[in-house]
Amino acid sequence: MKKAEKRLVLLGAGGHCKSVLDAVLRRKQYNKIYITDPDILRGTSIMGCPVIGDDTVLPKLFQEGVQEAFITVGSIKDTSLRYKLYHNARNIGFTFPNIVDPSANVSAFATLADGIFIGKNVVVNAGASIGKMSILNSGSIVEHECVVGEFSHIAVGAVLCGNVVVGDHTFVGANATVIQGIRIGAKSVIGAGSVVLGNVTTSFSALGLYKGETL
Ligand SMILES: CC(C)(COP(=O)(O)OP(=O)(O)OC[C@H]1O[C@@H](n2cnc3c(N)ncnc32)[C@H](O)[C@@H]1OP(=O)(O)O)[C@@H](O)C(=O)NCCC(=O)NCCS
């Protein structure tokens, strides 16, 4: 019997799309990958995959049997576009796979929700739990028993030591280090290179050496 075609649509054709696409292509899990983006000319090829228009093509694509979608716009201070694109695609009926680069080291004892991107050389250790639609970018480390909320982004090279909790819609910048047991509230921003030694409240920006209120 002929093997069913596996097809995926990526929403957003920018830099983050290229990181995700590289992982998808390495995995060789899909026969056909489409990309939507309102700002890129239809027919443009990105790493061999066609841009097929903006999001208005999604209902037709779903009717044609493409069932899986992945949000490939990134987020730093604002997750609202990722959130909007996710809800739009979910309402059409799409489901969201996890995309894990083959170089990542993810414990079998970690829990992953849906729509998560895990980039090159990421480590996710035992007992960690990653919320839906989160991004663990290249080289980040999520140590044992950490909890990362929904729609959060752990940027390149950031380190969450053991038992850290990161709220929903939160950004932890490149090369930031969060020491063990720290709680970071929802919708917070941790600047690139920060060292977080104390808890961070909701919707707060921590920059540089952050001792919080607990030390
Ligand atoms: C935290 C961040 C989002 C703030 O951006 P912003 O709101 O545009 O802030 P500004 O650049 O206007 O900086 C505001 C102030 O914070 C300081 N600041 C900004 N980022 C900082 C950082 N990471 N560490 C320490 N101080 C920082 C600036 O020097 C400036 O100080 P001043 O008011 O004394 O001049 C941004 O600097 C940052 O760290 N982005 C993360 C980039 C990253 O990790 N990318 C990886 C993507 S995978």
The ligand as a Gaussian input file, in Angstrom:
#p B3LYP/6-31G(d) Opt

LIG

0 1
 C       15.648000      43.380000      27.007000
 C       15.403000      43.943000      25.625000
 C       14.228000      43.214000      24.993000
 C       15.092000      45.422000      25.793000
 O       14.895000      45.989000      24.565000
 P       14.274000      47.478000      24.498000
 O       12.964000      47.503000      25.209000
 O       14.291000      47.866000      23.069000
 O       15.218000      48.313000      25.410000
 P       16.326000      49.385000      25.023000
 O       17.277000      48.816000      24.011000
 O       15.633000      50.664000      24.707000
 O       17.105000      49.519000      26.397000
 C       16.495000      50.108000      27.542000
 C       17.557000      50.186000      28.623000
 O       17.835000      48.859000      29.092000
 C       19.216000      48.534000      28.898000
 N       19.270000      47.144000      28.426000
 C       18.647000      46.647000      27.350000
 N       18.889000      45.348000      27.238000
 C       19.685000      45.002000      28.263000
 C       20.283000      43.795000      28.656000
 N       20.074000      42.678000      27.977000
 N       21.032000      43.791000      29.775000
 C       21.231000      44.935000      30.465000
 N       20.681000      46.125000      30.135000
 C       19.930000      46.160000      29.035000
 C       19.703000      49.504000      27.821000
 O       21.079000      49.721000      27.923000
 C       18.901000      50.731000      28.152000
 O       19.482000      51.362000      29.283000
 P       19.438000      52.979000      29.457000
 O       17.978000      53.322000      29.576000
 O       20.207000      53.186000      30.713000
 O       20.070000      53.522000      28.238000
 C       16.623000      43.748000      24.702000
 O       17.693000      44.624000      24.999000
 C       17.157000      42.339000      24.768000
 O       17.918000      41.927000      25.639000
 N       16.686000      41.579000      23.782000
 C       16.967000      40.177000      23.711000
 C       17.686000      39.829000      22.426000
 C       17.835000      38.354000      22.328000
 O       18.012000      37.661000      23.302000
 N       17.690000      37.853000      21.123000
 C       17.768000      36.441000      20.893000
 C       16.713000      35.994000      19.971000
 S       16.804000      34.237000      19.768000

